[in-house]
Amino acid sequence: MTIPDPADHQLAANEPASRPVPPAARRLDAPGVAPACVYLLAENLDAVLAAGEDLMRETLSWTGPGEGREWEIASRRAARREQLDTVKTLEMIVAARVLKSRERAEELAKRDPRFRPMAKLYASGTATVVEAAAELGYQQQSDFDTGRDVLAYLRGRGLVGSDLACPTEGARLEVGDDFLIGRHIRLGTLMDLAAMFLDTLETHYDLFVSGDD
C-alpha cells in the first residue's frame, strides 16, 4: 500500500483551483463578445428604426376652419393639433436617437478599428442632424406661433409643396421616406444608415438573442 507523501498534499492545497473565466474578464475582441458601447449603439440605432417606422405610419388629415358652430371648429383644430403633436414627438425621438448613436459610433471607432469606415460613413451621412436638432427646439415653438403655423411645419417637412397655398379640404398627407427631419434630411436616408450600421454590428456580435436560446 502506497502512503501519500504529505508534501504532495501540501503542494496540491497551495495550487489555485481551475475556474471558468467570468464573462467580464473575457477579451472584448473575442468572437461574439461585445463591449458595452456596442449594445448602447445598437439600442439607439434600433430606436431610430422603430420611431421612423412609427412616423411613417402617421397620416395627417387636412381640415380647414370650415363652417359650423364655434365648438365644432375648435374640435377640428384640436384633432389636427393632436395629429401634428404625434408626428413632432416622433420626429424629435428620431433626431435625439441619431445624436446619441453618433456619440456611441465615435466611441466604438476609437475602440475597434474594424468599425471605423462604417462609423465615418454614418457620421458623414447624419451630420445634418446636428444642425437640425439645434433648430428643432426653436421650430417646435415658432412653427405654431403664427397664423401660418401648421402650413409652415408641413412645408418644412415636405408634406405640402411650396407652390400650394394650402392642401385641399380633406386631403390626407402621408408621412413617408421623403419626410424631412428638422427640415434638413430625409427620414428614409436616416433609416437606411441606421439599418446598415446595425447589420454591420450584427455580423460581428450576437446582439439580439431570441427567448428560445
N, C-alpha and C positions, 0 to 999 in steps of 0.2 A: 504493500500500500504506500502510495506516494504522499508525503506530508507537504502541504503547501508551504512555500517559503514566505514568512511574514513580510519580508522586504518587497516581494512581488505584490502582496496585497496593499502595502503602503503606496507603491507606485501607482497602482490602479486607482486608489482612492484619490490620489492627487491629480489625476488626469481629468480634464473637463469633460462632461458628458456631451455627446454629439446631439445638437438640437437643430431643428429646421430654422433657416434664416427667416425672420419675420418679414412680411411684405414691405414694411417701411425701410428695411435695410437693403433691399434689392437695388441693383443698379437701375437708374432711371432710363438708361438707354437699352435695357434688356427688352427682348421682343414682347410686345403686349403690355408692358408696364409703362404707364403714362404719368408724367409729373402733374401736379395739381393744376398748373396753368392750362394744360391741355383740356381738362374737364371743364374748367371755367370758360375757356374759349368755345368749346363745343356747346356748352349750355347757352351762351349768348348767341351763337350762330343759329342754333335750333330755335331760339326765341324770335330771332329776326324772321325766320321762315314761318313760324306759327302766327305771329302778328301780321305778317304780309298776307298769308292765306286768309286770315280773318278779314283783313281790309278788303281783299278782292271779292269777298262775299257780300260786301255792302253795296246797296243801290239807293241812290237819293231820288226821291220823287219831288219834282219841282211843282210848287203851288204858289201862285202869286196871291196878293191880298184878296182878289176876287170880290164877290158881293156876299152879302149876308149880314147877320147881326154881329155886333161887336165881339161877343164871346166866341162866335164861330170863326171869325178872322183870327182872333187870339189863339184859338185852339190849333188852327192850321200852322200858324207861325211857331207855336210851341213844338208841334210834331216835327217840323222841318229842323228846328234848332236841335232837337234830340238826336235826329239822324246825323247832323253835322258834328255834334259833340262826340258821337261814337267814332266817326271817321277821324276826327282830330286826335282823339285819345290814342287810337291805334297807330296813327302817323307818328306821334310822339314816342310811343313804345319802340317802333322800328328804328327811329333815329337814335334813341338812347342805347338800345342794344348794339347797334352798329358801332357807336363810340366805344362802348365797353369792349367789344370784340376786337377793335383796333388796338386797344391797350394790351390785351392778352396776346394778340398776334405778335406784337412787338416784343413782348416778354419771351414768347416761345422762340422767336427767331434768334434772339441772343443766346438762348439756352441750347437750341438744337439746330445746327446749320442745315439740316435736311429741309427745314421748312422756310428757310429764308426767301427763296424765289416766290413761293406762294404768299408769304406774308407781305412781301414787297408789292406783288400784284394786287393784293387785297387793299393795302394801304393806299396805293395809287388810285384804284378804282372807286374807293369810298372817300377820297379826300374832300369832295364837295359836301359831304355830310357834316363835316366840321363847321363849315361856313353856314350850312343850312340850319344846324342846331343852334348856332348863335343867334340866328334870326327868328327861330320858331317861337321863342317865348314872347318876343315883341309882336310877331304876327298873330299869335293866339289872342292877344288883346286888340290890336289895331284892326284886324280883319272884321271885327264885329262892333266897332265903334262908330262906323259911318253908315249913312243910308244905303250905301252900296256894299255893305259888309259881306253878305253872302256871295254875291257875284264876284267880289274881289278874291275870296277864297277859292271858289270854283274855277275861276280863270287861272289863278296861280297854280292850281294842281292839274291843269289841263283837262278839266271836265267840261268846260264851256269854251268855245272858240272866241278869240278876241274880236272876231268880226260880228258876233251876235250881241244884240242889245241885252237879251236875256233868253233863257230857254223857253220853248213853247209850253203853254199850260199843260200840266200832266206828264211832261217829259220825264223819262226815267234815265238817270245819269249813273251808269255802272262804273265802279272803280275797277280798273284793270292794270295791266303791265305798265301802261304809259302814265299812270298816276305819278305826279312829281312830288317827291318827299321834300318838304320845305321849299318848294318851287325850283329845286335845283337838279335832282337826279331821279331817274325812273325807278319806280318800285321794282319792276321786273329785273332791272340791272342789279340792284342790291340783292335780290333773292338769288339770282344766278351766282353771284360772287360768294354769297354765304353757303349755298349748296355745294359749290366747287371746293371751298375750303374744308367744309365738313367731310366731304368724300375723301379728301386728301388725308385728313386726320384718321379716318376710319381704315385707310389702307395700312396704317402703322399700328393702330391701337384698337382694342376691343372696347369701344366707348359705351355702347348700348347693349346690355345683356338682357335677354328675354327672361321672363319669370320662370320658364321651364328649365333654365340652365342651373 
